[in-house]
Amino acid sequence: MSYDRPTQLKNIALQLEMKFSPEDDWGLLALLKDFQLFRRGHSRKITNLLYRQVGMLETEIHIFDYRYIISTNNSWRVFKQTVFFVHSKKLGLPQFLLRPENFFHKIGQLLGMQDIDFEAYPKFSSQYLLRGDDEEYIRASFPDAALQFFTVEKNWSLEGLNYFLILYQKNRLLLPSQIVDFYRKGMYLHDILATEGP
């Protein structure tokens, strides 16, 4: 017997001791508007939302499907990805964007585009583009464990801003069977950025 995506995700929510909602009942889209991901395109929509609160309003964890559309000339393309979002008083992050580095980014760097590199982690620095206004604060906020994680893990995007952190792979909707591992990765990053940050 096969189940549809919402039913499968509802079962995963139970497994993770999270609540499930097919729609964005929390109004997350408005809360996330300062992140790059949620500024792209139009017709933005959050669905299939898993939610959990830890402690006395100290940490809120969300996993959800997010889609947006980019239109160019007479064509349009739908982007769908699964997003891990944590709102945690344990975080105190600078505003930054980490994403996979591509050929055009390397050309951009030759023309002076910012990319924060770490000499001790050349593989991380060649795989990822890291940008933000406060370079010193960003460097201090990325402990060795985070750099090691992204040296091994490829194609992730991570955005941080104060008490907010989001993790996703652009245009990749995870299978329900991948959600538990995704949750663990997101919580691991939260824990190391929370405990080892400045």
N, C-alpha and C positions, 0 to 999 in steps of 0.2 A: 504494500500500500504506500503510495507516495503522497506527501503532504506539500501544500503550497509554502512559499517562503515565510509569510507571517506566522503560520502554524509552527513551522520548524524553529523559527526564532523565539516564539513564545516558549517552546520546550527548552531551548537553550537558556532563556531568561530564568526559568525555574531552576535549572541546574546551577546557575551562577547566583542564585538567590536575589534576582533582580526582578523588577516589575516590567511589564511589557505594554506598550501602547502602539497601535497601528499608525497613529497620527502624532504630530508634534503638539501635544496638549500643554507643554510647558512654555511654549513661545521661544524656543531656543534660537530660532533664526535671528531674531532681533538681538539676542544676547551675543551672538557670534559675529556680528556685522563688521567688527574691526579686523578679522582674520582675512588674509588673502583669498583663501579658498571660497569664502562666502561673499566675496565681492565680484567674483567672475560671472560672466554671462547673465542670463535672466531666467524667469520661470523656476526659481529656486524652491526646492521642496525637501523637507525632512520626513521620513516615514520609518516604520518598523523600529521603534525606539525602545531600547532596554535601559532601565534606570535603577540606580542603587544609591542610597545615602549611607555614609559611614560616620559614626559619631554624631555629636550634636551640631548638625548643619556644617560640620567641618570639611567634609569631602563629599562631593556629588559626582557620580560616575555615569556617563551616558555612552551608549554605543548605538549608532543609527545609520540608516541608508540615506545618502544625500545625493540629489541630482540637480543639475542645472543645464541650461542650453546655451550654446554659443552659435550665433548666426553670423554668417559672412556672405555678402551679396545675396544670392537666391538660395543658398543652402544653409542647413543647420545641423548641429551635432549635439547629441545628448551625452553628458558625462555623468557617470554613476560611480560612487565610491562608498565604502563603509568607513565610518569615522568613529574614532575613540575620542571622547571629550571628557576631561576632568576639571572640575572647579574645586580648588582646594586651598584652604587657608595655610596649608603647609608650604605652598609654593610662593615664591616672590621673584618672578622671572622678568628679565628685560624683554622688550618686544623683539622677536627674531623670527626668521623663516629659514628652515633647513629643507632642501629638496635635492633630488638627484641632479648631478651636474651633467650637462650635455655639451655637444660641440659648440653651440652658439654661446653658451656661458663662457667657454674657454676663450672664444674670440672677444667677447665682451670684456673679459679680464685684461686682455692685451690693450683694450681701449680705455681701461681705468675703472671698469665696473667692480664693485666691492665683492670680495670673497674672503671670509675669515678662515685662514688655514692654520693647522697645528703641525709644527715641524716634527714633533714626536709621533705623529700619526699621518704619514704621507698617503697611505691607502684611503683613509677617511677623507683627506683633503682632495684627493683626485676623484673620489666618487660623489662627493656632496658639495653643494654650494650653500654657504652659510652667510646670511646677511642680517644687518640690523644697525640701528643708529649708534648704540653704545658698545663699541667693540670690546673695550676692556671689561665691561660688565658681562657681556656675552661669554667671553673667554673664561671668566671666573665662574660662570653658571654651568659650564660644561665640564663635569668631572671626567676623569679617565674612563670610568665605567660606561658613560654615555658614548664617548668616542670609540671605545672598544665595541659596543653594541652596534653602532652604525658602520664600523669597519667590516663586521661580519654580515650584518643585515643590509640588503640592498633595496633600492627603489622606494624608500619611505620618505614621506614629508612630515615634518614636525614644526608646529608653530606654537610659540609661547607668548604670553602677555600677562604679566602680573600674576593673578591667581588662576589663570586659564592655560590649558595645554591641550592641543589636538594632534592626533596621529592618524595618518591615512596613506594610502597609495593611490595616486591620481588615476581616476577612471578604472578603479578595480573594486568591484563589488565582491566582497568575500562570501564564500559558501557558508551556510549555517555551521557546517562541521569545522570551520576555521575560526569561529568566533571565540571559543574558549581560549585558544592560543593567543589570539589578538588581544583579548582582555588582559591576559597575563603579561604580554609585552607592554601594553599601555601602563599597567600598574607598576611594572618594573621601572619604566622610565620615570613615572611620577615619583616613585620612592627614591631613586638615586638623585633626581633633580631637587627633590624636597630636602633630603637629608644632607646632601653635600654642596648645595648651592651656597652663595655668599650670605 
